[in-house]
């Protein structure tokens, strides 16, 4: 899926549903960059070495059932009411299993949860030109296992991938360089 397609079909509807204060150029920058980093907007589930098996993460933003995007947003005081309302709107039971299962194919719900996970983090979102702070936010909120378990060379490669994705999104959004 292209950046334009995911924006039109998932991010725009998600941000239109959420309170207006959650829609910003910074939010769009982070959502698009994280999606590229996690799945390239190609994989709705975590791809393992065995392509017949699905890993534990679902959606283009790769949320795990017990992770921040699902259970975390369901229980955080700043997001749980909105998650419950989004589930009612999307006709998804308010359980971690039902939500985790739904986000594999419900891109709007997945985008809502990804934005809410960012909302639960302290402080404002990084400026669109601040790759370092955006990277730090991603590491803290998503806690990517490949980075946590990675050797220095693997971590460097993930960071370089982030920088490329971040710049690509900035160009797509027409944000300053």
QUIWOHU-V803990 format. One record per residue. N is the residue number from 1. RES is the residue in three letters. SS is DSSP state (2 for helix, 1 for strand, 0 for the rest). BURIAL is b if it has 9 or more other ideal C-beta (glycine too) atoms within 8 Angstrom, else e. Layout:
n=<N N>
res=<RES RES>
ss=<SS SS>
burial=<BURIAL BURIAL>
//
This chain:
n=<1 2 3 4 5 6 7 8 9 10 11 12 13 14 15 16 17 18 19 20 21 22 23 24 25 26 27 28 29 30 31 32 33 34 35 36 37 38 39 40 41 42 43 44 45 46 47 48 49 50 51 52 53 54 55 56 57 58 59 60 61 62 63 64 65 66 67 68 69 70 71 72 73 74 75 76 77 78 79 80 81 82 83 84 85 86 87 88 89 90 91 92 93 94 95 96 97 98 99 100 101 102 103 104 105 106 107 108 109 110 111 112 113 114 115 116 117 118 119 120 121 122 123 124 125 126 127 128 129 130 131 132 133 134 135 136 137 138 139 140 141 142 143 144 145 146 147 148 149 150 151 152 153 154 155 156 157 158 159 160 161 162 163 164 165 166 167 168 169 170 171 172 173 174 175 176 177>
res=<UNK UNK UNK UNK UNK UNK UNK UNK UNK UNK UNK UNK UNK UNK UNK UNK UNK UNK UNK UNK UNK UNK UNK UNK UNK UNK UNK UNK UNK UNK UNK UNK UNK UNK UNK UNK UNK UNK UNK UNK UNK UNK UNK UNK UNK UNK UNK UNK UNK UNK UNK UNK UNK UNK UNK UNK UNK UNK UNK UNK UNK UNK UNK UNK UNK UNK UNK UNK UNK UNK UNK UNK UNK UNK UNK UNK UNK UNK UNK UNK UNK UNK UNK UNK UNK UNK UNK UNK UNK UNK UNK UNK UNK UNK UNK UNK UNK UNK UNK UNK UNK UNK UNK UNK UNK UNK UNK UNK UNK UNK UNK UNK UNK UNK UNK UNK UNK UNK UNK UNK UNK UNK UNK UNK UNK UNK UNK UNK UNK UNK UNK UNK UNK UNK UNK UNK UNK UNK UNK UNK UNK UNK UNK UNK UNK UNK UNK UNK UNK UNK UNK UNK UNK UNK UNK UNK UNK UNK UNK UNK UNK UNK UNK UNK UNK UNK UNK UNK UNK UNK UNK UNK UNK UNK UNK UNK UNK>
ss=<0 0 2 2 2 2 2 2 2 2 2 2 2 2 2 2 2 0 0 2 2 2 0 0 2 2 2 2 2 2 2 2 2 2 2 2 2 2 2 0 0 0 0 0 1 1 1 0 0 0 0 0 0 1 1 1 1 1 0 0 0 0 1 1 0 0 0 2 2 2 2 2 2 2 2 0 0 0 0 2 2 2 2 2 2 2 2 2 2 2 0 0 0 0 0 2 2 2 2 2 2 2 0 0 0 0 2 2 2 2 2 2 2 2 2 2 2 2 2 0 0 0 0 0 0 0 0 0 0 0 2 2 2 2 2 2 2 2 2 2 2 2 0 0 2 2 2 2 0 0 0 2 2 2 2 2 2 2 2 2 2 2 2 2 2 2 2 2 2 2 2 2 2 0 0 0 0>
burial=<e e b e b b b e b b b b b b b e b b e e e b b e e b b b b b b b b b b b b b b e b e e e b b e e e e e e e e e e b b b b b b b b b e b b b b b b b b e b e e b b e b b b e b b e e b e b e b e b e b b b e b b b e b b b b b b b b b b b b b b b b e e e b b e b e e b e b b b b b b b e b b b b e e b e e b e e e b b e e b b e b b b e b b b b b b b b b e b e e>
//
